[in-house]
Amino acid sequence: MKETKILKQNRFGTCSKDCYGSCVFTGTWDDNLPERKFLNALPSKNHPFTNGFFCPKFTRRQDLIYHKDRLKNSLIRTGPKLENDFKPISLKHAVSIITKKILKIIEKEDGSSILGAFYSGNSGLISQYAPLRFFNKIGATITSGGICNEGGCAGLKQLFGTYSTTNPFQIISPSTKLIIIWGSNLSESNNHAYYLVKLAIKMGVKLVVVDSRQTTVAQKAHCFLHILPGTENLLVKIIIEELISRNAYDEKFLKDHVDNYSLIFSECIRIDKKRLIDQIGIDIQNFKNFIDLLIKFKHHTLFNIGYGVQKDYFGGRIVKSIALIQILLGNIGIPGSGLIYSQSDFLKPLLQPLLEYIAYFNEELKIKEIPIVNLGSILSSGNYQMLFIYNFNPASSLPNQNILRNALLNENLFTIVIDMFLNDTTKFANIVIPAKFDLESYDLVSPYYTPGLSINKGGPCPYEDCLSNYEFFQQLAWNLGFKKKMAFQESEKTIFKNCLNKLPLKIQNNLQNNGFYLLFDYDDVPFNTLDFPTPNNRIQITGPLFNFGENDFKRKLNLKINEFILISPSHSHFLHSQLKQLNSRYTDDFNKIYLLPEDIENLNLEIDNEVIVSNEYGSETYILAESPLLKHKTALIYHGLSSSLEGNPNVNCFISDKPEELGLSGSFNSAIIEIKKKDPNI
């Protein structure tokens, strides 16, 4: 018997999941094996953020890429929607059905009633944007905007003309003496930044955490301010009042670099500080310790702001208000200071030509756009006849799930989902197309926490019907008669190579030799000239700065005995994307609603009681559980996976699709719910 020759080779890869890390690694492949061609992944030790380790949610890629439940064939619905009830069909047959549907729609009207919905479940640039070649060609509509950090980005852009004033490697700068982690559970959501913070603590750096949960990183802090959710702007107000009263602000910095800075002072006069401290729910001594640290380490303080902070109707203004502390102290543009938020703006000049090429926007633009956060309401209009969904699990991640799911049930809406696994959204699909895993595709990834680029060099997929997003829409375009159009003649690998060739030679070499390129070195300080990308290169202050959201705040202060502020963070063992979940032993956590033990007692309820959780948007059953890490009158339900309880509730059924006011992202932490014991007789 002839032996199969083993031919192993290494390919650079990047985790493309919607996560802070975007871990860079070397994948080992044996292309000759019949199925399990991808053998393992070794995280890059020379990448200063990946640092030789993966996030614990996703360590064994080889178990996922060949998971027993991975889709290998196209599927067509055989049962009613709301169930994953399908039968296999050939890819050719699936593409033929979809083609006929498109032609029928275009015959009667223009292509704008065909909608492409996508987000960053796969954050590869080609994966996200190459399908726009197809949607533009047929004059379709696509989703735009986001549900995550857009509000905070909009708020910071009003101030600085950009989203961050420094880079994450300043965490371990010798000049950094104080780090403020504001609303970011680094230990669970960004463990690579957490690693850097722990290094900084070993170097003697002080740590302050401001959060509505007593997270692991909060437990390591020298000072922890445990606040009521949604009171961040009020806390900023009393912090700034205290800094002004102690004459701790940097007057020269304000005069030289900040327009209208007097507004900061005018909104902080005649406030009842003691009353606000009581309402925010923080310890007075902790507050004083925090102020002392800010003053002691003026010009050596770094702020890391989490995305959860801005998941509020006024999220952009909340993030903007937090930034005012650094502006007042002059902690901008010098080593060991600044604000860390989304880094994506730093790379826009480099990426813009690539994105225009990937999406093939050199032709006349015919695409129409609708805000992704309002997808449910927009579909409810009945104006759309066909829906394509890729890189996205909207029936899990979008707000106002009830209106979205009702819209997806419309029998006149023909829905195609491209994915690797059956999930919440495929329950509403007419046809499911099996997707390639990110490692089986050629792509570029631009992380939003570390400014740089990294690559995926695609390995072979053993399942011939699985396609990348671009490959699927390319086949569809060919079927529609567009094969001779330039936009659909290139292979995915060719698009990838052409993107590399559009980059400066230094970046090309870094990507080819190391798998990544970083925009900044450890000691680089963005905006060290204090020239910002605003119309006059100065920081812009516009009000109101703190005095907003008063009605929402009063509502939170006057909750009934059974009313609670709802927060819905991601779970420590799960990725909030469309991946098949591997950590099944933790799935029961999604059946639970967590309260403080004393709040459970005040309700005259007990742990493990079945309770009805409700508000004006939805009503579902959960199991009552306790968590001593929460704030009084705060309830926690994890997002990212539906409950296994009857009806499969999802926490986003309680969330309004009213967008955040500045960046129009999701307002996931603005909900108030009622809790009552479930009647066992109902």
Secondary structure, DSSP 8 states (H G I E B T S, - for coil): -------EEEEEEE--SSSS---EEEEEEETTSSS--EEEEEE-SSSTTTTT---TTS--HHHHHT-TT---SEEEE-S-TTS--EEEE-HHHHHHHHHHHHHHHHHHS-GGGEEEEE-SSS-BHHHHHTTHHHHHHTT-EEEES-SSSHHHHHHHHHHHSSS-SS-GGGGG-TT--EEEEES--HHHH-HHHHHHHHHHHHTT-EEEEEESS--HHHHT-SEEEE--TT-HHHHHHHHHHHHHHTT-S-HHHHHHHEETTHHHHHTTSS--HHHHHHHHT--HHHHHHHHHHHHHTTTSEEEEE-GGGG-STTHHHHHHHHHHHHHHHT-SSSTT-EEE---GGGGHHHHHHHHHHHTTTTS----EEEEGGGHHHHHTTS--SEEEEES--HHHHSS-HHHHHHHHT-TT-EEEEEESS--TGGGG-SEEEEB--GGGS-EEE--SSS-EEEEE-----S-TT-B-HHHHHHHHHHHTT-TTSGGGTS-HHHHHHHHHHTS-HHHHHHHHHHSEEES--TT--TTTT---SSTTSSEE--S-SS---HHHHHHHHT--TTEEEEE--B-TT--SSSS--S-GGGGGGGGEEEE-HHHHHHTT--TT-EEEEEETTEEEEEEEEE-TTS-TTEEE--BSS--SSTT---GGGGS-----TTT----TT--EEEEEE--TT-
